[in-house]
Amino acid sequence: MKDKENEKYCGNCSYHNAYEYPSKVFCTYRLVKGLNPVVSTLWRCENWTPAMDKCFCIEDAKKQSRST
C-alpha cells in the first residue's frame, strides 16, 4: 500500500484551495498560467508542490469515487 505522504494529487498540493469539496479543487497556479483552475482533487500536474498543511480532501474524494 502506498504511503499517504508520497501520494501526489492536487488535493495535497500547496496551490490548491477548496472548490467543490471533495471532488474538485481550485488551483491558483493554473489560474495564474491562464488555464482552467478547477481540477479533480485526485489529478495532478507537473508543477505539484507538497502542501505544508494536512488536508482530508484526498481521503474524502477517494471515498466518494468508490461509492459512485
Secondary structure, 3 states (H helix, E strand, C coil): CCCHHHCCCHHHECCEEEEECCCEEEEHHHHHCCCCCEEECCCCCCCCCECCCCCCHHHHHHHHHHHC
